[in-house]
Amino acid sequence: MCGIIGITGDKEGMVSRLMAGLTKMEYRGYDSAGVCISHPEGLDVKRSEGVLDNLKETVKDMKDGTCGIAHTRWATHGPPTEENAHPHCDPQFRVAVVHNGIIENEVQLRQILIEANNNDCFKSETDTELVAHVLAQELDAECGDVVPDDEQLLAAWRRSLDRFDGSFSLAAVVKGRSDVILVARSFSPLILAHNEAGFLASDVSCLVGMVKEVCFIEDGDWGLLHKDRMELFDSEGNPVSRKSTKLQWNEEDAELGGWPTFMLKEINEQPAVVRACLQGRLSREALRGVKIPYKPDLVRIIACGTAFHAGMMARHYIEELSGIPCIVDHAHEFRYGTPAGPKALVLGVSQSGETADTLAGLMTAQERGYPTLSIVNVETSTIARQSDAILGIRAGPEIGVASTKAFTGQVLGGLLVALRLGRLTNKVHTEELAVISNAARRFPNAMERLLASTQLEQGLKRARRLFHDKNHAFFLGRNSSYPIALEGALKLKEISYIHAEGYAGGELKHGPLALIEDGTPVVVISSEGIIQQKLFGNAREVSARGARVIMIAVEGDEEAAAHADVVITVPKTHPLLQPIMHNVVCQLLSYHVAMDRDCNVDRPRNLAKSVTVE
Ligand code: M6R
């Protein structure tokens, strides 16, 4: 969740380089931030509460240096105050530490440290401060107050790490050693890289533009980052070297490029995402490139948040196209739940590839002997490297915390997996594949037409007014439009802070109808076929109780207007792809409602882009 970065080199300018890295990573956490410059004579720490702009003011007059670490925080221990912001130091300011993750034996460690020192020795409520205290204690034991050499640093660092349980990526600097940064990784991701300096980061996106290749160090790795090399050890203490890989994206991919927000940019990038994701993958031969570890009797999908909703879409596809039964679980439920079932394939879905629960779920599946396949956006991520096979969605960097284009890519990833399974079970014949692939080829153009249409613009203008002063809203769908209802509600609540619920239309009478009152906005994700009339019925039921209905329907649907206050239509496409088109309208509706409320759509409160803690 938090973002960490560190650089050690020969050149000054470290304050601005660290700030530039933090800016690219701010979406990971934005409730406070801090920087430490390690000078030969000592450590200089500056921290601020709130967004990064506050820290920019604080570091204005900071003395520059050649080595430093920095952090942007998503609070887990204690409120987002300056005291709780990283870097954290020991009482003597001998070490400074930045941390992403959670130290789970915090309570015991705190007790031990209090007994050795006194209760006043802690300045924050964080677990990270304990790391600084422990490291300082181990350095004292190793070399007193003499400046440690590499060997002493490593010995003290290893003994410190042995005292921590939990998940963490850590970086620490030590007084007098402004040439080196201590690093460690346990479960949480940590990336190292070199060009004219040594770099570390919790997120590859912050290194884009600074380096061309990165090295994903492995779970349990620890050591020293020098300006020109890394000295790494595995959890057993054996020296290890880790390979570097080329960066997947370039700098422009992660910039606004004239758009007012990343969310709007990413919504509008979806036609390009569809093209890229399906490019060269839909023919009979090309589908073989979707690597399925084996032909399963059951597919278990695991994911969180928006990726979970994409997983629900994938379930529809898999069951319809391959006939293989499929279960979708939140990864955190799967992880502590029952075994996956006989001859199951466990399918993870994750944009970042760093979601701790999804990663843990996949590892649990592997421990139980099940092969894993993951649909990911970041192909160098931990989940990608952990899985037996991956399918990249090629969506490019997604910076907005609210996932939009990645959802579309994940749904298409699910479709590709379903088609491949359908070929394996002989349920998808060449003719059907040709029909789907022709529709998919036309789909991005239809999406562009929707995004540019005045009908959409006018419809959104009328629809967003219905949310004025409202604190509750509902989204209704059925069958394949049900996951879209859930996703629509999630999008609205996370960026506009309006309480929203997605329901399967059939569920309405079983409880939620009691909440409908005069003026409640209800978004109905209509579709064609048998469910259309059922959803019209739902629309009538809520209208009769005072709700204001916004219907998202397919072009040419003459009847929709009779059941809604506002109708927004989308181009008609193949039924398998239709829900993706409806979802674009939901995304834009949430976007405009949130903008009307002056919300920061790219950085909604309390959230972070990658949820790297359990
Ligand atoms: O990186 P992942 O796809 O694994 O992330 C999963 C969720 O944390 C993510 O989709 C989250 O729900 C988004 N904020 C939704 O917009």
Residues whose N, C-alpha, C, O or C-beta is under 5 A from the ligand:
A	BS01	M6R	C304 G305 T306 A307 V349 S350 Q351 S352 G353 T355 V401 A402 S403 K609 V611
